């Protein structure tokens, strides 16, 4: 039979990252392309004890259907946590529990956008979110990312010249893939521009707790007095991605529509997983665990940057991130980026080609993304050494 697929799905391409990750199933491949948290950062014993206790003392609630908005004790826990930690949340806001942060992007797009509407996003940006926006027929308008975040003059120009803009999408902390952190001044200007143009801001903050150096910058949501910012957070990077528990905080009217959209998607996030996260907050020192993770990533980030400096010299350009999981490296203009990536895979090192993160993934770019959380420390050193040997072929 000849299968006929919808235009929406036909226009989507498989995630380049996920396709590359298939190669990393080979244990001999050094996975500098991945974005998975370090396995030694998982609180395995704690989660095991929590799950066992829940299934012993409250198995029915854990295994039964739940409400779409999320497990109420967890919603309350998160509301208190982000209020105390980030000064997020007003009387007009509420918290919704989602099955991973990508579902936040999906539901925001579903409830705000019609086909042909525009989404302004950073250029480059997270491929999962870009594909989500594309799946609803949205036009993507990319705004260049500088060392201190989105170019605000370019954002203002995009808002002035682009019709039907429904929201601005940003990852302000340790952005994926660039690693850039948006300055306070730029966050304030972004909020001001969004307010002026009556446009929603979708602030995605999956890496905010992974700061390893520098000063914390206030969230855009903490500035929100007009009900125009939706804040997305996740437990994938600080607890475990396999639980698929995330959340968003935003205006009650918008989140009510997102709840309806979720009912047509997965009904609710698994109750057991939500209960595990809530009990983890209640019974363990979350701040101490986050500090432990930061220590792991601080060591690996420094290890990778030192290796890049040693093995590449001035062959690549990059900005040393203050946290997160990624380093965004620019190859010289005379190097064929895709050929470089192919040579790396042939030598058992997987990296991600930078065009995967562009609004037009067929556009030219000299960038590659490297990850330091997934490979072992030995793998980081060896992988960068191999990439450095490939670089010598171009000198």
MOURDA-V253082 format. One record per residue. N is the residue number from 0. SS is DSSP state (a for helix, b for strand, c for the rest). OMEGA is omega in whole degrees, -180 to 180 (NA if undefined). NEAR is the number of other C-alpha atoms within 12 Angstrom. Layout:
N;SS;OMEGA;NEAR
N;SS;OMEGA;NEAR
This chain:
0;c;174;3
1;c;-177;4
2;c;179;6
3;c;-177;9
4;c;-180;10
5;c;177;12
6;a;-177;13
7;a;-177;19
8;a;-180;17
9;a;-179;16
10;c;179;17
11;c;176;23
12;c;177;22
13;c;178;20
14;c;179;23
15;a;-179;29
16;a;-179;33
17;a;178;23
18;a;178;19
19;a;-179;30
20;a;176;27
21;a;179;19
22;a;-177;27
23;c;173;24
24;c;173;16
25;c;-176;15
26;c;180;15
27;c;179;18
28;c;175;30
29;b;-169;39
30;b;174;43
31;c;180;45
32;c;-172;42
33;c;175;36
34;c;-178;35
35;c;174;32
36;c;178;34
37;c;-179;33
38;a;-180;23
39;a;175;25
40;a;-179;29
41;c;175;26
42;c;-170;29
43;a;-177;18
44;a;180;15
45;a;-180;25
46;a;178;28
47;a;180;18
48;a;-179;18
49;a;-178;29
50;a;179;28
51;a;-178;19
52;a;179;20
53;a;-177;26
54;a;175;21
55;a;-171;14
56;a;-176;13
57;c;-173;18
58;a;-176;17
59;a;179;15
60;a;-178;20
61;a;-173;25
62;a;-177;19
63;c;170;16
64;c;177;19
65;c;179;24
66;c;-174;24
67;c;-179;31
68;c;-180;37
69;c;179;39
70;c;-170;34
71;a;177;21
72;a;178;23
73;a;177;32
74;a;179;30
75;a;180;24
76;a;-179;26
77;a;180;38
78;a;178;31
79;a;-177;22
80;a;-177;24
81;a;175;31
82;a;-179;22
83;a;-173;13
84;a;-172;19
85;a;-175;25
86;c;-179;21
87;c;173;36
88;c;175;35
89;c;178;24
90;c;-180;17
91;c;-179;22
92;b;170;29
93;b;-179;35
94;b;178;44
95;b;178;51
96;b;-178;51
97;b;179;47
98;c;-176;37
99;c;-176;36
100;a;178;39
101;a;177;33
102;a;174;35
103;a;-180;45
104;a;-178;47
105;a;-175;32
106;a;176;40
107;a;180;47
108;a;-179;42
109;a;-174;31
110;a;-177;25
111;a;-168;33
112;c;165;28
113;c;178;21
114;c;-179;23
115;c;175;23
116;c;-176;24
117;b;172;34
118;b;175;45
119;b;-177;43
120;b;178;45
121;b;178;42
122;b;14;40
123;c;178;44
124;c;-177;42
125;c;-174;42
126;a;180;36
127;a;178;31
128;a;179;40
129;a;179;41
130;a;176;35
131;a;-180;35
132;a;179;45
133;a;-175;35
134;a;178;29
135;c;177;33
136;c;180;26
137;c;171;33
138;b;-179;30
139;b;176;38
140;b;-177;36
141;b;176;32
142;b;-175;30
143;b;176;29
144;b;176;36
145;b;-177;27
146;c;180;25
147;c;174;28
148;b;-175;39
149;b;177;41
150;c;-173;29
151;a;176;29
152;a;178;19
153;a;177;26
154;a;180;38
155;a;178;27
156;a;180;19
157;a;179;30
158;a;180;33
159;a;-169;19
160;a;-176;15
161;c;180;26
162;c;176;21
163;c;176;27
164;b;-178;33
165;b;174;35
166;b;175;43
167;b;180;47
168;b;-180;46
169;b;169;50
170;c;-169;42
171;c;-179;49
172;c;175;43
173;c;-170;42
174;c;175;45
175;c;19;45
176;c;-166;47
177;c;-176;45
178;c;-176;41
179;c;174;39
180;c;-179;42
181;c;-180;38
182;c;178;28
183;a;-179;23
184;a;180;22
185;a;177;30
186;a;179;34
187;a;180;24
188;a;177;23
189;a;180;44
190;a;180;38
191;a;179;27
192;a;179;27
193;a;179;34
194;a;180;24
195;a;-176;16
196;a;178;26
197;c;-177;22
198;c;178;33
199;b;172;40
200;b;174;44
201;b;-177;46
202;b;-176;45
203;b;-173;41
204;c;-179;44
205;c;-173;39
206;c;-172;40
207;a;-179;42
208;a;-176;38
209;a;177;41
210;b;-180;35
211;c;177;30
212;c;178;24
213;c;-176;16
214;c;177;16
215;c;-180;22
216;c;180;30
217;c;178;27
218;c;175;40
219;c;-179;44
220;a;-180;40
221;a;179;31
222;a;-167;31
223;c;175;34
224;c;-174;20
225;c;-178;26
226;c;-178;33
227;c;-178;36
228;b;171;44
229;b;-176;48
230;b;-180;48
231;b;176;45
232;b;-175;44
233;b;174;37
234;c;-178;39
235;a;-175;34
236;a;-179;40
237;a;177;42
238;a;179;41
239;a;-178;29
240;a;-178;27
241;a;178;23
242;a;-180;28
243;c;176;31
244;c;177;42
245;b;-179;43
246;b;169;47
247;b;177;48
248;b;-178;52
249;b;-178;41
250;b;-176;32
251;a;-178;24
252;a;-180;22
253;a;-177;32
254;a;175;37
255;a;177;26
256;a;177;23
257;a;178;38
258;a;177;35
259;a;178;23
260;a;179;28
261;a;179;30
262;a;178;21
263;c;-179;14
264;c;-178;19
265;c;178;23
266;c;177;22
267;c;174;33
268;c;-176;37
269;c;-176;31
270;a;-179;37
271;a;-178;33
272;a;177;39
273;a;-180;45
274;a;177;39
275;a;-180;37
276;a;-179;44
277;a;179;34
278;a;177;28
279;a;177;33
280;a;-175;30
281;a;-168;19
282;a;-178;16
283;c;-180;21
284;c;-177;15
285;a;-180;23
286;a;178;18
287;a;178;16
288;a;179;25
289;a;178;28
290;a;177;20
291;a;178;25
292;a;179;34
293;a;178;33
294;a;178;24
295;a;-176;32
296;a;176;41
297;a;-180;30
298;a;-177;24
299;a;177;34
300;a;180;37
301;a;179;29
302;a;-179;30
303;a;-180;41
304;a;178;34
305;a;180;19
306;a;178;26
307;a;-179;36
308;a;-177;24
309;a;-172;19
310;a;-176;26
311;a;-173;30
312;c;-180;22
313;c;-180;18
314;c;179;27
315;c;173;33
316;b;175;24
317;c;175;31
318;c;-178;27
319;c;-178;32
320;c;178;39
321;c;180;35
322;b;-180;41
323;c;-173;45
324;c;-166;48
325;b;172;45
326;b;-173;42
327;b;-172;44
328;b;177;36
329;b;176;29
330;c;177;33
331;c;-177;22
332;c;-177;15
333;c;-180;16
334;c;173;25
335;c;-174;22
336;a;-178;31
337;a;176;24
338;a;179;22
339;a;179;34
340;a;180;33
341;a;178;22
342;a;179;24
343;a;179;34
344;a;178;31
345;a;178;19
346;c;172;24
347;c;173;30
348;b;-179;40
349;b;173;45
350;c;-177;51
351;b;175;43
352;b;-174;42
353;a;-178;40
354;a;178;31
355;a;-175;39
356;a;-178;38
357;c;177;36
358;c;170;35
359;c;-173;24
360;c;175;27
361;c;179;15
362;c;179;18
363;c;173;20
364;c;179;30
365;c;-173;30
366;b;168;34
367;b;177;43
368;b;177;42
369;b;178;47
370;b;-179;45
371;c;-178;44
372;c;-174;40
373;c;-178;35
374;c;174;38
375;c;177;28
376;a;177;28
377;a;180;19
378;a;178;29
379;a;-178;36
380;a;-178;30
381;a;-179;27
382;a;179;36
383;a;177;40
384;a;179;29
385;a;178;32
386;a;177;43
387;a;177;30
388;a;176;24
389;a;-179;29
390;a;-179;29
391;a;179;18
392;c;-178;15
393;c;-176;21
394;c;NA;16
